[in-house]
């Protein structure tokens, strides 16, 4: 029996089959065939999620054959892209059309449909996550039909689809709201955390992007600011300073495999929450040296977004894939929860369905739209079934 594994190797499952989709007709036919056999279908994207959200338990769907930019509209600043496109594959063709993503994370290996499905984001207090830029999607439904979903045509389904968690159907293409291509200048530096903390609010307010990593058991932080520029690109790109097009500056190379938990905290509580995590690492987990990451995300109106209806600070904790991460992550989760945190869907959390319902105002509406689209639960894996109201 074949096995499926995520990027880190921490999430694995036995599956009955893996299907490589190379056309929308193939995806539709697969859904019909699986429904007739009573098999559940799960699209796994690039497998970059650290949680069980993408874990297939029967039939795994690989959309990497549906990759690339389909069409662009320079006047409206939009593009249709194939769902299996790795984020890194979009930068150059969008740039050639004079366009760019508004923002992206510092990892660009994820499939775009998986990144939007889980509310993946970059940093910037005025910049929303990738889900907030979805304008429409092509969906293979539970009946094997192709459906174009927009806010005007299917308002409830559209809202649910922007963070669909792989549970509404097979998304084959997305329409994204973009902006004109732009250049960025990045500057990075190391600084003592205690000296950096009083400056955080001003760095956030004065720069398009600000983030930092703090290294536990030390006072050292590595900070980064990025701003738009009209200056000419400078190659090759450096580590601490870069000046190039947005898609070249924003991602970083992160080859070391790890597992990760990230929570979104109301922005006004970000520093206080970080200080409690700092104390936790000092008193109970003094052996952990993996960094803690601090970023910002703008509020949005996406139903299951971790930034829904509130400006957000995200705090991420990491652990080696060879270590038992559960004691550390559970202790961090308790801290995050005390500060009103919401977990990133693509990263580790231990919350039940009722606990998630309590922190997501649109939880019941999302499930109503999901269940209407897929009443038999063909697109639910075991993890998602455990969360059902």
BELHUKA-V340630 format. One record per residue. N is the residue number from 0. RES is the residue in one small letter. PSI is psi in whole degrees, -180 to 180 (NA if undefined). D_FIRST is the distance of its C-alpha to the first C-alpha in Angstrom with 2 decimals. Layout:
<<N;RES;PSI;D_FIRST> <N;RES;PSI;D_FIRST>>
This chain:
<<0;x;129;0.00> <1;x;158;3.84> <2;x;148;6.68> <3;x;140;10.09> <4;x;143;13.31> <5;x;-179;16.90> <6;x;-42;19.81> <7;x;-20;20.79> <8;x;-3;17.49> <9;x;-25;18.72> <10;x;116;16.52> <11;x;152;12.75> <12;x;153;10.10> <13;x;134;6.51> <14;x;163;6.56> <15;x;-32;6.24> <16;x;155;8.02> <17;x;130;10.56> <18;x;123;13.98> <19;x;109;16.84> <20;x;132;20.01> <21;x;1;23.17> <22;x;160;25.60> <23;x;-32;26.57> <24;x;-39;26.57> <25;x;-43;22.93> <26;x;-43;22.17> <27;x;-43;24.35> <28;x;-37;22.82> <29;x;-45;19.28> <30;x;-45;20.68> <31;x;-45;22.49> <32;x;-42;19.58> <33;x;-40;17.35> <34;x;-41;20.45> <35;x;-30;21.04> <36;x;-1;17.63> <37;x;30;18.01> <38;x;143;15.18> <39;x;147;15.97> <40;x;135;16.26> <41;x;122;16.67> <42;x;127;18.35> <43;x;-3;17.74> <44;x;-140;20.68> <45;x;1;20.96> <46;x;26;19.09> <47;x;-2;22.43> <48;x;140;22.64> <49;x;-9;22.82> <50;x;180;22.38> <51;x;4;19.62> <52;x;-35;21.21> <53;x;0;18.78> <54;x;113;15.58> <55;x;145;13.25> <56;x;-7;11.54> <57;x;-73;10.47> <58;x;120;11.53> <59;x;132;12.63> <60;x;127;15.80> <61;x;117;17.23> <62;x;15;21.01> <63;x;-18;22.06> <64;x;-13;23.27> <65;x;85;25.81> <66;x;142;27.91> <67;x;174;31.65> <68;x;128;34.93> <69;x;-50;35.69> <70;x;157;39.33> <71;x;154;41.87> <72;x;99;45.08> <73;x;-34;47.42> <74;x;-45;50.04> <75;x;-10;47.78> <76;x;57;45.69> <77;x;165;42.36> <78;x;147;39.37> <79;x;131;36.40> <80;x;152;33.28> <81;x;143;29.75> <82;x;-31;27.35> <83;x;6;24.95> <84;x;122;27.92> <85;x;144;27.75> <86;x;-37;31.00> <87;x;-22;32.28> <88;x;-11;32.16> <89;x;-27;34.61> <90;x;-53;37.48> <91;x;-50;39.02> <92;x;-34;38.96> <93;x;-42;40.29> <94;x;-41;42.97> <95;x;-25;43.95> <96;x;6;44.61> <97;x;20;46.67> <98;x;168;44.16> <99;x;156;41.98> <100;x;146;39.84> <101;x;-36;42.10> <102;x;165;40.02> <103;x;167;36.63> <104;x;-180;35.04> <105;x;4;35.21> <106;x;131;31.58> <107;x;26;31.01> <108;x;-16;27.37> <109;x;151;26.16> <110;x;141;25.66> <111;x;-37;28.84> <112;x;-33;27.27> <113;x;-38;25.22> <114;x;-41;28.42> <115;x;-34;30.49> <116;x;-27;27.94> <117;x;7;28.31> <118;x;32;32.03> <119;x;149;31.73> <120;x;171;35.21> <121;x;-139;37.54> <122;x;152;40.83> <123;x;120;44.24> <124;x;-19;46.24> <125;x;7;47.09> <126;x;126;43.66> <127;x;174;40.99> <128;x;175;37.22> <129;x;-33;35.30> <130;x;-34;34.68> <131;x;-10;38.46> <132;x;6;38.79> <133;x;125;36.63> <134;x;-29;39.00> <135;x;165;36.72> <136;x;151;33.21> <137;x;126;31.62> <138;x;132;29.08> <139;x;115;26.72> <140;x;176;27.31> <141;x;-19;25.37> <142;x;5;27.19> <143;x;18;26.16> <144;x;150;29.67> <145;x;127;30.81> <146;x;125;33.11> <147;x;119;35.27> <148;x;122;35.79> <149;x;170;38.97> <150;x;-34;41.11> <151;x;-33;43.69> <152;x;-39;41.49> <153;x;74;39.00> <154;x;-45;40.43> <155;x;-44;38.22> <156;x;-38;34.97> <157;x;-46;36.13> <158;x;-42;36.82> <159;x;-34;33.41> <160;x;-26;31.71> <161;x;-32;33.28> <162;x;79;30.96> <163;x;-12;28.31> <164;x;28;25.47> <165;x;18;23.02> <166;x;7;23.93> <167;x;-18;26.42> <168;x;-170;24.69> <169;x;111;23.57> <170;x;123;26.46> <171;x;-25;27.01> <172;x;156;30.37> <173;x;145;32.83> <174;x;126;36.59> <175;x;142;37.83> <176;x;127;41.33> <177;x;-171;42.40> <178;x;172;45.63> <179;x;147;47.66> <180;x;146;46.40> <181;x;156;47.83> <182;x;152;48.19> <183;x;149;47.59> <184;x;119;49.15> <185;x;138;47.22> <186;x;131;48.96> <187;x;152;47.33> <188;x;161;49.00> <189;x;144;48.67> <190;x;150;50.78> <191;x;136;51.16> <192;x;-42;49.36> <193;x;-29;52.49> <194;x;-30;54.43> <195;x;-37;51.77> <196;x;-44;51.32> <197;x;-15;54.83> <198;x;-6;54.22> <199;x;-49;50.89> <200;x;-40;52.46> <201;x;-38;54.71> <202;x;-41;51.92> <203;x;-43;49.89> <204;x;-32;52.98> <205;x;-4;54.22> <206;x;148;51.10> <207;x;-43;48.58> <208;x;138;45.75> <209;x;137;45.89> <210;x;164;43.27> <211;x;156;43.13> <212;x;131;40.98> <213;x;136;42.50> <214;x;109;41.61> <215;x;155;41.70> <216;x;9;44.06> <217;x;173;46.29> <218;x;11;48.56> <219;x;135;47.16> <220;x;149;45.73> <221;x;114;44.79> <222;x;156;45.98> <223;x;132;45.62> <224;x;145;47.73> <225;x;133;47.25> <226;x;156;49.81> <227;x;151;50.53> <228;x;155;52.91> <229;x;0;54.81> <230;x;158;55.01> <231;x;150;53.63> <232;x;149;50.21> <233;x;122;50.25> <234;x;151;47.80> <235;x;161;45.97> <236;x;140;44.57> <237;x;-174;45.20> <238;x;-48;43.45> <239;x;-15;46.25> <240;x;133;47.93> <241;x;145;46.66> <242;x;106;48.49> <243;x;-171;46.56> <244;x;155;44.95> <245;x;-44;42.99> <246;x;-15;39.53> <247;x;-29;40.43> <248;x;-41;41.90> <249;x;-42;39.60> <250;x;154;36.26> <251;x;159;35.89> <252;x;117;33.64> <253;x;78;31.41> <254;x;-18;29.06> <255;x;122;28.77> <256;x;138;25.54> <257;x;175;26.37> <258;x;159;25.71> <259;x;144;28.36> <260;x;137;30.15> <261;x;134;32.79> <262;x;146;35.24> <263;x;123;37.90> <264;x;142;41.28> <265;x;133;44.44> <266;x;-34;46.26> <267;x;-14;49.32> <268;x;4;47.38> <269;x;-50;45.41> <270;x;-41;47.63> <271;x;-41;48.13> <272;x;-43;44.39> <273;x;-41;43.94> <274;x;-35;46.71> <275;x;-38;45.00> <276;x;-40;41.75> <277;x;-44;44.00> <278;x;-37;45.54> <279;x;-44;42.19> <280;x;-32;41.12> <281;x;-39;44.52> <282;x;-33;44.72> <283;x;-21;41.22> <284;x;55;38.87> <285;x;-7;41.18> <286;x;-9;38.44> <287;x;127;36.63> <288;x;-6;37.75> <289;x;142;35.28> <290;x;160;37.40> <291;x;129;38.08> <292;x;142;38.33> <293;x;120;40.92> <294;x;175;41.01> <295;x;151;42.59> <296;x;139;41.53> <297;x;154;43.87> <298;x;152;43.82> <299;x;-176;42.27> <300;x;22;41.91> <301;x;129;38.13> <302;x;-53;36.97> <303;x;21;34.16> <304;x;142;35.41> <305;x;-15;36.13> <306;x;16;39.51> <307;x;120;40.38> <308;x;20;44.15> <309;x;136;44.84> <310;x;143;45.37> <311;x;144;42.75> <312;x;133;42.25> <313;x;137;38.70> <314;x;124;38.09> <315;x;137;34.90> <316;x;149;33.94> <317;x;160;31.45> <318;x;153;29.81> <319;x;144;28.10> <320;x;-18;24.30> <321;x;-4;24.86> <322;x;160;27.14> <323;x;104;26.86> <324;x;-13;27.97> <325;x;-47;28.18> <326;x;-44;31.75> <327;x;-48;33.17> <328;x;-39;31.51> <329;x;-38;32.47> <330;x;-41;36.02> <331;x;-41;36.17> <332;x;-38;34.87> <333;x;-40;37.73> <334;x;-50;40.18> <335;x;-41;38.81> <336;x;-36;38.96> <337;x;-25;42.57> <338;x;19;43.45> <339;x;29;41.93> <340;x;154;38.76> <341;x;135;35.89> <342;x;149;32.45> <343;x;132;30.91> <344;x;-26;27.90> <345;x;10;25.83> <346;x;168;26.67> <347;x;134;26.32> <348;x;162;28.19> <349;x;19;28.23> <350;x;148;30.28> <351;x;171;29.87> <352;x;-42;30.41> <353;x;-35;34.03> <354;x;-39;34.67> <355;x;-38;33.39> <356;x;-35;35.51> <357;x;-22;38.54> <358;x;-4;38.35> <359;x;106;37.40> <360;x;-28;40.37> <361;x;19;38.49> <362;x;-51;35.44> <363;x;-37;36.31> <364;x;-39;37.23> <365;x;-47;33.90> <366;x;-35;32.01> <367;x;-44;34.45> <368;x;-40;33.85> <369;x;-49;30.07> <370;x;-32;30.09> <371;x;-35;32.54> <372;x;-28;30.31> <373;x;71;27.12> <374;x;-26;28.31> <375;x;-7;25.06> <376;x;32;23.14> <377;x;-25;20.55> <378;x;11;20.65> <379;x;128;20.53> <380;x;-179;17.72> <381;x;-38;18.10> <382;x;-48;20.51> <383;x;-35;22.72> <384;x;-34;22.85> <385;x;-17;24.18> <386;x;-8;27.00> <387;x;136;28.20> <388;x;NA;31.92>>
